[in-house]
Amino acid sequence: MLISSDDRLSFEKSRPGRRGVDLPKERFCAADPLGNVPQNLKRQGPALFPEMSEPEVVRHFINLSRKNFSVDTHFYPLGSCTMKYNPKVNEWAARQEKFTALHPLQSQETTQGMLEILWGLEESLKEISGMDRFTMQPAAGAHGELTGMMLVRAYHASRGDAHRTKVLVPDSSHGTNPASAALLGYHVVEVKSNSHGCVDLEDLKRHLDEHVACLMLTNPNTLGLFEKNILEITRLVHEKGGLLYYDGANLNPLLGIARPGDMGFDIIHINLHKTFSTPHGGGGPGSGPVGVKKHLVPFLPSPLVGKTKDGYVWEKRSPQSVGRVKSFHGNIGVIIRAYAYLRSIGREGLRQVSEAAILNANYLRVKLKDTFCVAVNDPCLHEFVLNLSAFGAQGVHAGDIGKRLLDLGFHAPTVHFPLVVAEALMIEPTETETQETLDQFVSAMKQIAREIETDPAIVKNAPHTLPVRRPNDVLAARKPILSYRDMVREKVLAAEVAA
Amino acid sequence: MPYLSLTEEDKKAFLHQIGVRSFSELIASIPQSLRDPKVSIPEALSEPEVQGLITRLGGKNTTTKDFLSFLGAGSYEHFIPAALVEIISRQEFLTAYTPYQPEASQGTLQAIYEYQSLMTELTGLAVSNASHYDGATSLAEAALVALKHTDRSRVLVARSVHPHYRETIRTYLAGTPYVLEEFGFDAGGSFNRQEFLEKLDGNVAGVIFQTPNFFGVVEDLEGMSEKIRANGSVMILTGDPLSFAIFRTPGEWGADIAAGEGQPLGLPMSFGGPYLGYFVTSQALMRRIPGRLAGLTQDADGKRAFCLTLQAREQHIRRERAGSNICSNQALCALAACSYMTLLGKQGIREVAEINCDRASYLRSQISKLKNFEVETSQTIFNEFRVKSKKPFAKVEEKMKAWKIFPGVALQPFYPELKDQFLVCATETKSKEDLDRFVEALEKC
């Protein structure tokens, strides 16, 4: 069998006396410094870590890695996640000891190369987005949103505008948007989408009043459609004194094509782990720089990097800064990767990336539209959404089709999102896939459509070829077993019950 | 560009098949006035040029490998096993997405599950999440959990908690009805017990201590959990997780939450990130944990399987009613920590902690013999302690350049009253010659 069927935890492979690392034997103190430590400060019982030799540990983890899909092994048409290829020169750059061995509290004289990268990436992001300044501190998209909402609050507070308590969020938005706004105590109000998944202007106007602090918008939206009334939307919100927040999750089709800053957005976060090609790492680390227009610069988290005639410096903290949102300076390893990417694709590459992302998405849309219902069958930007409710008659859900795709060698698209489309399957191919891969994906989708007609059970019970099939998440939530200790306890209890 | 696969011919064929005459028809929904902005970024470089550029920029840095470094203060230089680097370089881990499709992600899910198991062992608490951004944000989330759990309005924090962590919590709470209040430390740097007890009242949602604290002191928290529990407040501990291998754990101190920086568990300093926030709680707080959790379950055929669980807490389900907005974790960093703890194992984790304590204790006793320096930390330490220079510290730092030494982190920027004091850190990475050379350099300056 190519993929190991061994599903034991490291703890279950442990044998007393084995070890994976040897450490220096020599001690420098004449007497053991722990000898004098009061008993009550010492650890009372041992940490029951596994005991394994190095080869066993390596085999354990490498075999685990083979149970994963990844961009380097599979096509991930995962909508809104922009699972593009992660260039290897980025990895090479981030692993250079000249960066990994830098301590974050070193002086600026000893970190000029690092500061130049922070400054250079900020300059490029400013150009690409049309904003005036960026903070690199936020560690992820959601963290960027939270930072953005802090800026909204600080801005209104500085103007004595304390009655702005509402944040507007379209019903098609990512879940992090309302959650981020609510975390800061804002009252979240949903704005309806029209039949095109775009903001319903009439509904927006109904909610717009002097209590609106901000409108959070993803553009293109989660159906892959550009808000064609965007200039009208930003004008309306600004007229009422509100700010506009741009969720950068879907920035990939706009590089060199249009800029959020020009659309009228005041604040933006950018997911370096989407548009700027840094790897997802199985769920992080990401990086979510936040950019703002001039009127919000004083509120940015500090410190920011500046360029002077004597080199790069940490700028003095603005008295109005919201403060720090993280220790030190941000997810530097991710920032270096994004910097390497931008230097590789360069000015002329920006537009090529977005054009190819748009072409690939439309190619797939057109190839699939005769077999499946496209939620809005207009030209899309980087992604589009299928409405699969027609298969309800056979009892097949969007999620089932995603599972069946796994059997056929494709990661599932985003399923059951956005919430405004029934049985949604959201497909984003990105610019890095070839026509051959896209054609194979289309064939797989069509095969599944045929299977639903002839033998829907194959789809409903998929996947059939992977290490596990449909883990029971209801059971997992009802009786949470979240660690090896929990597991051992469960086993003991089960044995007692059986006895 | 080597990352794109469409040729010019492909593009033309695509446009034809899509049924449009030109690319601009595909972006017709973008208002004309917004299109084709002038974007001035540098021109594209080939890969050899990018490597050359990065090498040149790297050359402008002086790193902790170029200089002998005694910097700590929340970011630590530790030995990283070569096997760990190979494991986290596996592209199947690196380039995978969040494990929302468990069948396609058993590798990531089991690794997270093992990480959670190891963190509960290390901290002595019951439930660990799949990791958080870093120490500061993890602690800020812990403060939010305490506030929501108790429905009270104040959080007390020791001033001996890392200044960046305190500042981050303050940022998170600004503009909300919640208040962060500090209690001080005594001359030796231990938290001020009396001041703390005076401030512990019925409005206190949570209390945050750090041990070893920012000054390196292993705090004596005897009796604190009883007082805090009797007051109906949540006890939150932060501290270097490596130290928990030998010093009393958050669980053993009776804490409800352990939240802090996991960087010492196998992650390079990398100028401050990406790191790893650990977040571990008692059983009672399980359903309030922010972020992802991996759980054990069975698959449709009764086989052991792992999946993300208790997702009803999270933003993608609850939207504005979620307890936290967290979406991503630091999965790859958690994998690094998981590999680190597994490689070191039951014996190794203890030994590496003991060696840290040995190196720092040796250095402390050597520095205490110098006439121009005073050691300010006499209590039990892990790998850090506080020193006062009789000369201006800036001058000491300047003189150390000739020795190629980073002597430590100046404390005055964080604590104005601690003039010419600095924090010295020595880990298992330092040889006896390194430490003796540092002492010699200090003696001569």
Boltz contact constraints between the chains, C-beta under 6 A:
constraints:
  - contact:
      token1: [A, 7]
      token2: [B, 304]
      max_distance: 6.0
  - contact:
      token1: [A, 9]
      token2: [B, 114]
      max_distance: 6.0
  - contact:
      token1: [A, 10]
      token2: [B, 114]
      max_distance: 6.0
  - contact:
      token1: [A, 10]
      token2: [B, 342]
      max_distance: 6.0
  - contact:
      token1: [A, 19]
      token2: [B, 345]
      max_distance: 6.0
  - contact:
      token1: [A, 19]
      token2: [B, 347]
      max_distance: 6.0
  - contact:
      token1: [A, 19]
      token2: [B, 348]
      max_distance: 6.0
  - contact:
      token1: [A, 20]
      token2: [B, 343]
      max_distance: 6.0
  - contact:
      token1: [A, 20]
      token2: [B, 345]
      max_distance: 6.0
  - contact:
      token1: [A, 21]
      token2: [B, 81]
      max_distance: 6.0
  - contact:
      token1: [A, 21]
      token2: [B, 343]
      max_distance: 6.0
  - contact:
      token1: [A, 21]
      token2: [B, 344]
      max_distance: 6.0
  - contact:
      token1: [A, 21]
      token2: [B, 348]
      max_distance: 6.0
  - contact:
      token1: [A, 23]
      token2: [B, 351]
      max_distance: 6.0
  - contact:
      token1: [A, 23]
      token2: [B, 352]
      max_distance: 6.0
  - contact:
      token1: [A, 27]
      token2: [B, 358]
      max_distance: 6.0
  - contact:
      token1: [A, 28]
      token2: [B, 358]
      max_distance: 6.0
  - contact:
      token1: [A, 28]
      token2: [B, 362]
      max_distance: 6.0
  - contact:
      token1: [A, 28]
      token2: [B, 432]
      max_distance: 6.0
  - contact:
      token1: [A, 29]
      token2: [B, 358]
      max_distance: 6.0
  - contact:
      token1: [A, 29]
      token2: [B, 361]
      max_distance: 6.0
  - contact:
      token1: [A, 29]
      token2: [B, 362]
      max_distance: 6.0
  - contact:
      token1: [A, 33]
      token2: [B, 357]
      max_distance: 6.0
  - contact:
      token1: [A, 33]
      token2: [B, 358]
      max_distance: 6.0
  - contact:
      token1: [A, 33]
      token2: [B, 361]
      max_distance: 6.0
  - contact:
      token1: [A, 37]
      token2: [B, 380]
      max_distance: 6.0
  - contact:
      token1: [A, 40]
      token2: [B, 222]
      max_distance: 6.0
  - contact:
      token1: [A, 41]
      token2: [B, 218]
      max_distance: 6.0
  - contact:
      token1: [A, 41]
      token2: [B, 247]
      max_distance: 6.0
  - contact:
      token1: [A, 41]
      token2: [B, 248]
      max_distance: 6.0
  - contact:
      token1: [A, 41]
      token2: [B, 380]
      max_distance: 6.0
  - contact:
      token1: [A, 43]
      token2: [B, 246]
      max_distance: 6.0
  - contact:
      token1: [A, 43]
      token2: [B, 247]
      max_distance: 6.0
  - contact:
      token1: [A, 43]
      token2: [B, 248]
      max_distance: 6.0
  - contact:
      token1: [A, 43]
      token2: [B, 249]
      max_distance: 6.0
  - contact:
      token1: [A, 44]
      token2: [B, 252]
      max_distance: 6.0
  - contact:
      token1: [A, 47]
      token2: [B, 121]
      max_distance: 6.0
  - contact:
      token1: [A, 47]
      token2: [B, 122]
      max_distance: 6.0
  - contact:
      token1: [A, 48]
      token2: [B, 121]
      max_distance: 6.0
  - contact:
      token1: [A, 49]
      token2: [B, 341]
      max_distance: 6.0
  - contact:
      token1: [A, 49]
      token2: [B, 345]
      max_distance: 6.0
  - contact:
      token1: [A, 49]
      token2: [B, 346]
      max_distance: 6.0
  - contact:
      token1: [A, 49]
      token2: [B, 349]
      max_distance: 6.0
  - contact:
      token1: [A, 50]
      token2: [B, 342]
      max_distance: 6.0
  - contact:
      token1: [A, 51]
      token2: [B, 345]
      max_distance: 6.0
  - contact:
      token1: [A, 51]
      token2: [B, 346]
      max_distance: 6.0
  - contact:
      token1: [A, 54]
      token2: [B, 83]
      max_distance: 6.0
  - contact:
      token1: [A, 57]
      token2: [B, 342]
      max_distance: 6.0
  - contact:
      token1: [A, 57]
      token2: [B, 343]
      max_distance: 6.0
  - contact:
      token1: [A, 58]
      token2: [B, 83]
      max_distance: 6.0
  - contact:
      token1: [A, 61]
      token2: [B, 87]
      max_distance: 6.0
  - contact:
      token1: [A, 64]
      token2: [B, 107]
      max_distance: 6.0
  - contact:
      token1: [A, 64]
      token2: [B, 110]
      max_distance: 6.0
  - contact:
      token1: [A, 64]
      token2: [B, 111]
      max_distance: 6.0
  - contact:
      token1: [A, 65]
      token2: [B, 90]
      max_distance: 6.0
  - contact:
      token1: [A, 65]
      token2: [B, 92]
      max_distance: 6.0
  - contact:
      token1: [A, 65]
      token2: [B, 93]
      max_distance: 6.0
  - contact:
      token1: [A, 65]
      token2: [B, 107]
      max_distance: 6.0
  - contact:
      token1: [A, 67]
      token2: [B, 106]
      max_distance: 6.0
  - contact:
      token1: [A, 67]
      token2: [B, 107]
      max_distance: 6.0
  - contact:
      token1: [A, 68]
      token2: [B, 92]
      max_distance: 6.0
  - contact:
      token1: [A, 68]
      token2: [B, 96]
      max_distance: 6.0
  - contact:
      token1: [A, 68]
      token2: [B, 105]
      max_distance: 6.0
  - contact:
      token1: [A, 68]
      token2: [B, 107]
      max_distance: 6.0
  - contact:
      token1: [A, 68]
      token2: [B, 108]
      max_distance: 6.0
  - contact:
      token1: [A, 69]
      token2: [B, 104]
      max_distance: 6.0
  - contact:
      token1: [A, 70]
      token2: [B, 91]
      max_distance: 6.0
  - contact:
      token1: [A, 70]
      token2: [B, 92]
      max_distance: 6.0
  - contact:
      token1: [A, 70]
      token2: [B, 95]
      max_distance: 6.0
  - contact:
      token1: [A, 70]
      token2: [B, 96]
      max_distance: 6.0
  - contact:
      token1: [A, 71]
      token2: [B, 95]
      max_distance: 6.0
  - contact:
      token1: [A, 72]
      token2: [B, 91]
      max_distance: 6.0
  - contact:
      token1: [A, 72]
      token2: [B, 95]
      max_distance: 6.0
  - contact:
      token1: [A, 85]
      token2: [B, 3]
      max_distance: 6.0
  - contact:
      token1: [A, 86]
      token2: [B, 95]
      max_distance: 6.0
  - contact:
      token1: [A, 87]
      token2: [B, 3]
      max_distance: 6.0
  - contact:
      token1: [A, 89]
      token2: [B, 47]
      max_distance: 6.0
  - contact:
      token1: [A, 89]
      token2: [B, 50]
      max_distance: 6.0
  - contact:
      token1: [A, 93]
      token2: [B, 54]
      max_distance: 6.0
  - contact:
      token1: [A, 96]
      token2: [B, 58]
      max_distance: 6.0
  - contact:
      token1: [A, 97]
      token2: [B, 65]
      max_distance: 6.0
  - contact:
      token1: [A, 98]
      token2: [B, 58]
      max_distance: 6.0
  - contact:
      token1: [A, 98]
      token2: [B, 61]
      max_distance: 6.0
  - contact:
      token1: [A, 98]
      token2: [B, 63]
      max_distance: 6.0
  - contact:
      token1: [A, 100]
      token2: [B, 268]
      max_distance: 6.0
  - contact:
      token1: [A, 100]
      token2: [B, 270]
      max_distance: 6.0
  - contact:
      token1: [A, 101]
      token2: [B, 63]
      max_distance: 6.0
  - contact:
      token1: [A, 101]
      token2: [B, 64]
      max_distance: 6.0
  - contact:
      token1: [A, 101]
      token2: [B, 65]
      max_distance: 6.0
  - contact:
      token1: [A, 102]
      token2: [B, 61]
      max_distance: 6.0
  - contact:
      token1: [A, 102]
      token2: [B, 63]
      max_distance: 6.0
  - contact:
      token1: [A, 102]
      token2: [B, 271]
      max_distance: 6.0
  - contact:
      token1: [A, 103]
      token2: [B, 64]
      max_distance: 6.0
  - contact:
      token1: [A, 103]
      token2: [B, 71]
      max_distance: 6.0
  - contact:
      token1: [A, 103]
      token2: [B, 75]
      max_distance: 6.0
  - contact:
      token1: [A, 103]
      token2: [B, 269]
      max_distance: 6.0
  - contact:
      token1: [A, 104]
      token2: [B, 75]
      max_distance: 6.0
  - contact:
      token1: [A, 104]
      token2: [B, 271]
      max_distance: 6.0
  - contact:
      token1: [A, 104]
      token2: [B, 272]
      max_distance: 6.0
  - contact:
      token1: [A, 105]
      token2: [B, 71]
      max_distance: 6.0
  - contact:
      token1: [A, 105]
      token2: [B, 73]
      max_distance: 6.0
  - contact:
      token1: [A, 105]
      token2: [B, 409]
      max_distance: 6.0
  - contact:
      token1: [A, 110]
      token2: [B, 62]
      max_distance: 6.0
  - contact:
      token1: [A, 111]
      token2: [B, 61]
      max_distance: 6.0
  - contact:
      token1: [A, 112]
      token2: [B, 60]
      max_distance: 6.0
  - contact:
      token1: [A, 113]
      token2: [B, 57]
      max_distance: 6.0
  - contact:
      token1: [A, 113]
      token2: [B, 58]
      max_distance: 6.0
  - contact:
      token1: [A, 113]
      token2: [B, 60]
      max_distance: 6.0
  - contact:
      token1: [A, 113]
      token2: [B, 61]
      max_distance: 6.0
  - contact:
      token1: [A, 114]
      token2: [B, 61]
      max_distance: 6.0
  - contact:
      token1: [A, 114]
      token2: [B, 271]
      max_distance: 6.0
  - contact:
      token1: [A, 116]
      token2: [B, 57]
      max_distance: 6.0
  - contact:
      token1: [A, 124]
      token2: [B, 41]
      max_distance: 6.0
  - contact:
      token1: [A, 127]
      token2: [B, 39]
      max_distance: 6.0
  - contact:
      token1: [A, 127]
      token2: [B, 40]
      max_distance: 6.0
  - contact:
      token1: [A, 127]
      token2: [B, 41]
      max_distance: 6.0
  - contact:
      token1: [A, 128]
      token2: [B, 39]
      max_distance: 6.0
  - contact:
      token1: [A, 139]
      token2: [B, 133]
      max_distance: 6.0
  - contact:
      token1: [A, 140]
      token2: [B, 328]
      max_distance: 6.0
  - contact:
      token1: [A, 142]
      token2: [B, 325]
      max_distance: 6.0
  - contact:
      token1: [A, 142]
      token2: [B, 326]
      max_distance: 6.0
  - contact:
      token1: [A, 142]
      token2: [B, 327]
      max_distance: 6.0
  - contact:
      token1: [A, 146]
      token2: [B, 325]
      max_distance: 6.0
  - contact:
      token1: [A, 153]
      token2: [B, 175]
      max_distance: 6.0
  - contact:
      token1: [A, 175]
      token2: [B, 315]
      max_distance: 6.0
  - contact:
      token1: [A, 175]
      token2: [B, 316]
      max_distance: 6.0
  - contact:
      token1: [A, 175]
      token2: [B, 319]
      max_distance: 6.0
  - contact:
      token1: [A, 176]
      token2: [B, 315]
      max_distance: 6.0
  - contact:
      token1: [A, 176]
      token2: [B, 325]
      max_distance: 6.0
  - contact:
      token1: [A, 176]
      token2: [B, 327]
      max_distance: 6.0
  - contact:
      token1: [A, 178]
      token2: [B, 319]
      max_distance: 6.0
  - contact:
      token1: [A, 178]
      token2: [B, 320]
      max_distance: 6.0
  - contact:
      token1: [A, 179]
      token2: [B, 315]
      max_distance: 6.0
  - contact:
      token1: [A, 179]
      token2: [B, 322]
      max_distance: 6.0
  - contact:
      token1: [A, 179]
      token2: [B, 325]
      max_distance: 6.0
  - contact:
      token1: [A, 180]
      token2: [B, 325]
      max_distance: 6.0
  - contact:
      token1: [A, 182]
      token2: [B, 320]
      max_distance: 6.0
  - contact:
      token1: [A, 183]
      token2: [B, 325]
      max_distance: 6.0
  - contact:
      token1: [A, 185]
      token2: [B, 176]
      max_distance: 6.0
  - contact:
      token1: [A, 188]
      token2: [B, 320]
      max_distance: 6.0
  - contact:
      token1: [A, 226]
      token2: [B, 29]
      max_distance: 6.0
  - contact:
      token1: [A, 226]
      token2: [B, 30]
      max_distance: 6.0
  - contact:
      token1: [A, 228]
      token2: [B, 29]
      max_distance: 6.0
  - contact:
      token1: [A, 231]
      token2: [B, 31]
      max_distance: 6.0
  - contact:
      token1: [A, 256]
      token2: [B, 39]
      max_distance: 6.0
  - contact:
      token1: [A, 258]
      token2: [B, 30]
      max_distance: 6.0
  - contact:
      token1: [A, 258]
      token2: [B, 34]
      max_distance: 6.0
  - contact:
      token1: [A, 258]
      token2: [B, 35]
      max_distance: 6.0
  - contact:
      token1: [A, 259]
      token2: [B, 37]
      max_distance: 6.0
  - contact:
      token1: [A, 262]
      token2: [B, 34]
      max_distance: 6.0
  - contact:
      token1: [A, 262]
      token2: [B, 37]
      max_distance: 6.0
  - contact:
      token1: [A, 279]
      token2: [B, 94]
      max_distance: 6.0
  - contact:
      token1: [A, 279]
      token2: [B, 95]
      max_distance: 6.0
  - contact:
      token1: [A, 280]
      token2: [B, 97]
      max_distance: 6.0
  - contact:
      token1: [A, 281]
      token2: [B, 94]
      max_distance: 6.0
  - contact:
      token1: [A, 281]
      token2: [B, 331]
      max_distance: 6.0
  - contact:
      token1: [A, 281]
      token2: [B, 332]
      max_distance: 6.0
  - contact:
      token1: [A, 282]
      token2: [B, 93]
      max_distance: 6.0
  - contact:
      token1: [A, 282]
      token2: [B, 96]
      max_distance: 6.0
  - contact:
      token1: [A, 282]
      token2: [B, 108]
      max_distance: 6.0
  - contact:
      token1: [A, 282]
      token2: [B, 331]
      max_distance: 6.0
  - contact:
      token1: [A, 283]
      token2: [B, 98]
      max_distance: 6.0
  - contact:
      token1: [A, 283]
      token2: [B, 328]
      max_distance: 6.0
  - contact:
      token1: [A, 283]
      token2: [B, 329]
      max_distance: 6.0
  - contact:
      token1: [A, 283]
      token2: [B, 331]
      max_distance: 6.0
  - contact:
      token1: [A, 284]
      token2: [B, 328]
      max_distance: 6.0
  - contact:
      token1: [A, 284]
      token2: [B, 329]
      max_distance: 6.0
  - contact:
      token1: [A, 284]
      token2: [B, 330]
      max_distance: 6.0
  - contact:
      token1: [A, 284]
      token2: [B, 331]
      max_distance: 6.0
  - contact:
      token1: [A, 285]
      token2: [B, 274]
      max_distance: 6.0
  - contact:
      token1: [A, 285]
      token2: [B, 330]
      max_distance: 6.0
  - contact:
      token1: [A, 285]
      token2: [B, 333]
      max_distance: 6.0
  - contact:
      token1: [A, 286]
      token2: [B, 328]
      max_distance: 6.0
  - contact:
      token1: [A, 322]
      token2: [B, 171]
      max_distance: 6.0
  - contact:
      token1: [A, 323]
      token2: [B, 167]
      max_distance: 6.0
  - contact:
      token1: [A, 323]
      token2: [B, 171]
      max_distance: 6.0
  - contact:
      token1: [A, 324]
      token2: [B, 164]
      max_distance: 6.0
  - contact:
      token1: [A, 324]
      token2: [B, 167]
      max_distance: 6.0
  - contact:
      token1: [A, 324]
      token2: [B, 168]
      max_distance: 6.0
  - contact:
      token1: [A, 324]
      token2: [B, 171]
      max_distance: 6.0
  - contact:
      token1: [A, 325]
      token2: [B, 171]
      max_distance: 6.0
  - contact:
      token1: [A, 326]
      token2: [B, 134]
      max_distance: 6.0
  - contact:
      token1: [A, 326]
      token2: [B, 136]
      max_distance: 6.0
  - contact:
      token1: [A, 326]
      token2: [B, 137]
      max_distance: 6.0
  - contact:
      token1: [A, 327]
      token2: [B, 134]
      max_distance: 6.0
  - contact:
      token1: [A, 327]
      token2: [B, 135]
      max_distance: 6.0
  - contact:
      token1: [A, 327]
      token2: [B, 136]
      max_distance: 6.0
  - contact:
      token1: [A, 327]
      token2: [B, 164]
      max_distance: 6.0
  - contact:
      token1: [A, 328]
      token2: [B, 272]
      max_distance: 6.0
  - contact:
      token1: [A, 329]
      token2: [B, 272]
      max_distance: 6.0
  - contact:
      token1: [A, 330]
      token2: [B, 273]
      max_distance: 6.0
  - contact:
      token1: [A, 331]
      token2: [B, 273]
      max_distance: 6.0
  - contact:
      token1: [A, 331]
      token2: [B, 274]
      max_distance: 6.0
  - contact:
      token1: [A, 332]
      token2: [B, 270]
      max_distance: 6.0
  - contact:
      token1: [A, 332]
      token2: [B, 271]
      max_distance: 6.0
  - contact:
      token1: [A, 332]
      token2: [B, 272]
      max_distance: 6.0
  - contact:
      token1: [A, 332]
      token2: [B, 273]
      max_distance: 6.0
  - contact:
      token1: [A, 333]
      token2: [B, 270]
      max_distance: 6.0
  - contact:
      token1: [A, 333]
      token2: [B, 274]
      max_distance: 6.0
  - contact:
      token1: [A, 340]
      token2: [B, 50]
      max_distance: 6.0
  - contact:
      token1: [A, 343]
      token2: [B, 45]
      max_distance: 6.0
  - contact:
      token1: [A, 343]
      token2: [B, 50]
      max_distance: 6.0
  - contact:
      token1: [A, 344]
      token2: [B, 50]
      max_distance: 6.0
  - contact:
      token1: [A, 345]
      token2: [B, 1]
      max_distance: 6.0
  - contact:
      token1: [A, 345]
      token2: [B, 44]
      max_distance: 6.0
  - contact:
      token1: [A, 346]
      token2: [B, 43]
      max_distance: 6.0
  - contact:
      token1: [A, 346]
      token2: [B, 44]
      max_distance: 6.0
  - contact:
      token1: [A, 347]
      token2: [B, 41]
      max_distance: 6.0
  - contact:
      token1: [A, 347]
      token2: [B, 43]
      max_distance: 6.0
  - contact:
      token1: [A, 348]
      token2: [B, 44]
      max_distance: 6.0
  - contact:
      token1: [A, 349]
      token2: [B, 1]
      max_distance: 6.0
  - contact:
      token1: [A, 349]
      token2: [B, 44]
      max_distance: 6.0
  - contact:
      token1: [A, 356]
      token2: [B, 4]
      max_distance: 6.0
  - contact:
      token1: [A, 356]
      token2: [B, 6]
      max_distance: 6.0
  - contact:
      token1: [A, 358]
      token2: [B, 26]
      max_distance: 6.0
  - contact:
      token1: [A, 359]
      token2: [B, 14]
      max_distance: 6.0
  - contact:
      token1: [A, 362]
      token2: [B, 18]
      max_distance: 6.0
  - contact:
      token1: [A, 362]
      token2: [B, 26]
      max_distance: 6.0
  - contact:
      token1: [A, 363]
      token2: [B, 14]
      max_distance: 6.0
  - contact:
      token1: [A, 366]
      token2: [B, 18]
      max_distance: 6.0
  - contact:
      token1: [A, 379]
      token2: [B, 26]
      max_distance: 6.0
  - contact:
      token1: [A, 406]
      token2: [B, 103]
      max_distance: 6.0
  - contact:
      token1: [A, 406]
      token2: [B, 104]
      max_distance: 6.0
  - contact:
      token1: [A, 411]
      token2: [B, 104]
      max_distance: 6.0
  - contact:
      token1: [A, 412]
      token2: [B, 101]
      max_distance: 6.0
  - contact:
      token1: [A, 431]
      token2: [B, 4]
      max_distance: 6.0
  - contact:
      token1: [A, 432]
      token2: [B, 3]
      max_distance: 6.0
  - contact:
      token1: [A, 434]
      token2: [B, 5]
      max_distance: 6.0
  - contact:
      token1: [A, 435]
      token2: [B, 10]
      max_distance: 6.0
  - contact:
      token1: [A, 463]
      token2: [B, 103]
      max_distance: 6.0
  - contact:
      token1: [A, 466]
      token2: [B, 103]
      max_distance: 6.0
  - contact:
      token1: [A, 467]
      token2: [B, 106]
      max_distance: 6.0
  - contact:
      token1: [A, 468]
      token2: [B, 103]
      max_distance: 6.0
  - contact:
      token1: [A, 468]
      token2: [B, 106]
      max_distance: 6.0
  - contact:
      token1: [A, 468]
      token2: [B, 299]
      max_distance: 6.0
  - contact:
      token1: [A, 468]
      token2: [B, 303]
      max_distance: 6.0
  - contact:
      token1: [A, 468]
      token2: [B, 305]
      max_distance: 6.0
  - contact:
      token1: [A, 469]
      token2: [B, 299]
      max_distance: 6.0
  - contact:
      token1: [A, 469]
      token2: [B, 300]
      max_distance: 6.0
  - contact:
      token1: [A, 469]
      token2: [B, 301]
      max_distance: 6.0
  - contact:
      token1: [A, 470]
      token2: [B, 299]
      max_distance: 6.0
  - contact:
      token1: [A, 470]
      token2: [B, 300]
      max_distance: 6.0
  - contact:
      token1: [A, 471]
      token2: [B, 102]
      max_distance: 6.0
  - contact:
      token1: [A, 471]
      token2: [B, 297]
      max_distance: 6.0
  - contact:
      token1: [A, 471]
      token2: [B, 299]
      max_distance: 6.0
  - contact:
      token1: [A, 471]
      token2: [B, 305]
      max_distance: 6.0
  - contact:
      token1: [A, 471]
      token2: [B, 307]
      max_distance: 6.0
  - contact:
      token1: [A, 472]
      token2: [B, 297]
      max_distance: 6.0
  - contact:
      token1: [A, 472]
      token2: [B, 298]
      max_distance: 6.0
  - contact:
      token1: [A, 473]
      token2: [B, 307]
      max_distance: 6.0
  - contact:
      token1: [A, 475]
      token2: [B, 297]
      max_distance: 6.0
  - contact:
      token1: [A, 476]
      token2: [B, 295]
      max_distance: 6.0
  - contact:
      token1: [A, 476]
      token2: [B, 297]
      max_distance: 6.0
  - contact:
      token1: [A, 476]
      token2: [B, 307]
      max_distance: 6.0
  - contact:
      token1: [A, 476]
      token2: [B, 309]
      max_distance: 6.0
  - contact:
      token1: [A, 477]
      token2: [B, 309]
      max_distance: 6.0
  - contact:
      token1: [A, 477]
      token2: [B, 310]
      max_distance: 6.0
  - contact:
      token1: [A, 480]
      token2: [B, 295]
      max_distance: 6.0
  - contact:
      token1: [A, 481]
      token2: [B, 295]
      max_distance: 6.0
  - contact:
      token1: [A, 481]
      token2: [B, 296]
      max_distance: 6.0
  - contact:
      token1: [A, 482]
      token2: [B, 116]
      max_distance: 6.0
  - contact:
      token1: [A, 482]
      token2: [B, 127]
      max_distance: 6.0
  - contact:
      token1: [A, 482]
      token2: [B, 293]
      max_distance: 6.0
  - contact:
      token1: [A, 482]
      token2: [B, 295]
      max_distance: 6.0
  - contact:
      token1: [A, 483]
      token2: [B, 116]
      max_distance: 6.0
  - contact:
      token1: [A, 483]
      token2: [B, 117]
      max_distance: 6.0
  - contact:
      token1: [A, 483]
      token2: [B, 120]
      max_distance: 6.0
  - contact:
      token1: [A, 484]
      token2: [B, 117]
      max_distance: 6.0
  - contact:
      token1: [A, 487]
      token2: [B, 296]
      max_distance: 6.0
